Every structure is written in C-alpha cells, then in structure tokens.
Amino acid sequence: MRDPKLWQRCLDYSLPRGPEGQDFAAWCAEEEDITPSQAKGLLRDYKRFTYLAATHALEDPVAAGLVGRVAELHEASGDGPRYRREVLNGASWRVRARLRRAEREALTRAYEAEFGEAPYGWYWDSRSKAAYWAIAALFIIAGAGLAALDGSLAPLALGGIPAALVLLYARTKGKMAGSDGMSDAARYGGGMGGAG
C-alpha cells in the first residue's frame, strides 16, 4: 500500500448524517434503493476510490455509477470539501454516469495494486433504467402495431408481457443476487475485467 496512514485516515473519517438524521450508509441505501449491506460495501468502495485519487494512483480520477452517486451525495451534504481538504490533501475527481474503457482499466489496475482485488463492477456501473424503458416501449409498440393489423388485442397483450418482465428486471436489478446483492461474478471482479 502506497500510504497506509492516508488509508487509515480515510477509514477513520466519519461521513456526515443524512438530511433526516440517518447515518450516511442508510441515506445512500434510501437514495439509491439498495440494501443496507450493499450501501456499506459501496461506502467502502467510495473511500477506496478517494484514497486512489489522493495517492495519484489514478491519472484522471472519475467516480462513476453508484460510487459517483455517493460522491454527489457527499458533496450535497456540504462535507465533501472538508473531507478532501482534511483527509485527502485536496484531491479531486470528476463524476460521470459511466467509465470509459481506459478509465475502467486504469481503475482496475490501481485498485488491484492497492487492495489486492478487483473493484466490484456493480458499484461502478450506471444504474440508469432508460435502456430498459426503451426496450419495454418497443415491445408495447410492436404489440400495438400487430394488434392494429390483427384486429384483436392479443398481440398487444403478448407485447405487454415481455415489457412487464423487462421492467420488473430493471426494478429489481442488483437485489436478486446474494444477500449483499452481488453475484459471484461481480464479487470476484467479473464485471470489471479482473481475475476471477
């Protein structure tokens, strides 16, 4: 580890309470619709990311996916600047919905070098449901078109069933795996290109 003292400061730092007095992990769980155990793992990854940014292990640090959302919540709390100044020696990063391939590869290399494991891909992936809504809409539109040609509502119903399944998957994604919400592939780096 490049800087064990810095890592200990990151671990020791108490993140602020949420707007309703709940601890930061509970606030994240509520905001992102994840379980409390997922939120605790997510906060560990956030602190690992901030450590990598502070040690310059990442040339251009980018927080993405749920880790990016935690960074945004931390900023919204008003405590983010203090954490960067007092713990991280003024480190900074950008937030984006998704990592580019080169950023993902650099993150994986730095993360494995410092922590001996690949980052959990699930924490770093975008949770946008726009693609799922678009797929569901295509099923419904196709069913409506077939219903108009056929003269009955059966094709519309058949288009609606796959649409409902797509939306159900989008709603429960990340919660259907193990008790911590991760499949073995995500737990062992499958989502980030790490060794499995």
N, C-alpha and C positions, 0 to 999 in steps of 0.2 A: 504494500500500500504506500502510495506516494507521501501522504501526510496523515498519519494516524491521529494526531492531535486535532486537525481540522475535522476529520471524520467523527471524532468523539464530540466535538462542539456541535456538529450537525445533529447527532443522535440526542444530545442533551437538550437541544433547543425545544422549548415548548411552543407549539403552534397555537395561534390565538383561538378563542372560543368563537363559535358561530353567532349569528345575529340574535338567536333565541337562547343564548347561553349554553348551548350544547358544545361538547368538545369538537375539535376540528375534524376528527375522523367521522363522527356522527353527522356533521354538517356535510362533508363530502358524500357520505352514503346517501343522505337525503337528496342532495342536489343532483347526483349522478344516477340515482336509482340503482344502487348496488348494495350488497350486504355489508354489515359492519366489518366482517373479516376481510372482505375484498378491499374495503376502504383502508384498513390498517396496512395491508400489503402495498396498496397504492401509495400511501404516505411514505413508506419505506423507500419505494422506488423514486418518489419525488425527492427525498433527501439524498438518495444516491446520485440522482441527476444533478442536484445543486452542488454536491461535492465534486462531481466530474467537471462541472462548469468552473468552479473555483480553483481547481488544480490545473486548469487548462489542458485537461486530458482530451477535451473536445475543442477542435479549432474554431468551430462556429456552433455553439450550443443551441439546440432547438428543442423546446418542450412540445410534444405533440400528444394527441389522443387524450386519454384521461390524465396523464401526467401534466399535459398542457392546461387542462381544466383546473387541476389543483393549483398550478402556478397562478392562474387567473383568480381563483378564489382567494389565494393568499394575498395577492395584490389588492383585491376588493376589500379585504379585511383591514387594510391600511398597515399591516405588519410586514409585508413583503420587503419594502425598502430597508427597514430596520434589520431584518434577517440577513439581507445581502450585505449591508454595511458592517454589522457587528460580528457576524459569523463567517461570512463568505468573502471577506476582504473586498467588497464592491463588485463581485462577479455579476454578470448579466447574461441574459439569453433572450431568444425570441420565442414566441408561441405561434404554432401553426396547427391546423387540423391534422395533417399527415406529414410524416417524414418522407423526404426524397430518398431514393435508393442509397446514394452516397452517405447521407446523414444516418440512415439506419445502419449501414455497415460500420461507420465510424463509431456510432453509439455502442454497437455490439462488441467491437474490438476493445474499446475503452472500458466498458462495463465488465467484460470477462477478465481483462487485465487487473482491474482493481478489486473485483468482488468474487472472482473465480467461478462465475456462472453467467449465462446469457440473461439479458433483461426479459421480463415477462412480456411477450408480444401483446397480450390482451390490454395491458396498461398503456401501450404506446400506439394502438390503432385507433382510428377515428371511430366514434360511435354514432356517426350520422346515419339516420334512417332514411334519408332521401332516396337512396337506391332501392330500398325495399318498397317504399311508397310508389316509386315509378314502376317497378315490376308488377305490383298489385294492380295499379291502374291499367297496365297493358292487358292483364288477364280480364279485367272488368270490361274494358273497351272491346276486346276481341269477343267476349261473350255477348255484349250488346249488339255488335255487328252481326254475329251469327244469329242472334235472336231476331233481328230485323229481317234477315234473309229467310230464316226458317219459319217465321210467323208464330213461334211459341217462345215461352220464357225458359225452356230447358237449357239452351246454350248459355243464357245469362247466368243461370244457377251454376252451371258447370264452370263458367269463368270465375264466379264468385268464390267457389270452394278453394281453388289454389290461391286466390288473392287473400283469403282469410288465413290460410296456412302461412303464407309469406309474412303477413303482418303479425301473426302470433309468434313466429320465429324472431322477427325484429324486436318485438316487445320483451321476449324472454332471453335473448342472446346474452351470454355471459353468466346466466343464472342457472343454466341447466346442466352444468358440468359438476365437478366435485363440490364439497362443502365450501371451498374457498372460491368457487366459481370458475376454476380453471381446469381445462382438460390436461391430460398428461403432456400433450404436445406443447401447449402454452407454458406449462410449469417448467418444462425442461428445455425451453428455448426454441421449440418448433416454429413459433410464429415469428421469430426474429432471425432465423437462419443460423442459430447457434448449434452447437453439437448436441445430439440427443442421446 
